[in-house]
């Protein structure tokens, strides 16, 4: 079977009917599922992860958070469950304060897709409403929480988002 490869650009939306069995070879995607009248972020995919509509229990969309490259995957190589990743993501929504849940989410993303630098761990920025969807908050509250985390010296915003306490992030 010939290996197919497909590329998407940042902010492209991949609809459920477009998905076959793919492995992410570059980039980061948010998995969004229908919820009431919109979509809610339920997870993330990055390099090495698999997605297949044949093993999904619901319809979904994939939002490209940066440029993405996918290659076709055979069912032999697709893990049916990625339980530890699901549990890691679920811990993001624990915490009583929004800034705590946001920092938990950023920590999860740093471990999953982060690039370690001398200053901290860099992650791809995403729209604030996507973060809000993940942690059960409003976009405005997430924006305020980002400002608070930045004033506390825990993050720095720029072209990429940098989590500054890499020692504790990598140790946990």
Buried (B, 14 or more C-beta within 10 A) or exposed (E): EEEEEEEBEEEEBBEBEEBEBBBBBEBBBBBBBEEEEEBBBBBBBBBEBBBBBEEEEEEBBBBBBBBBBBEBBEEEEBEEEBEEBEEBBEEBEEBEEBBBBBBBBBBBBBBBBBEEEEEBBBBBBBBBBBBBBBBEBEBEBBBBBBEBBBEEEBBBEEEBBBBBBBEEBEEE
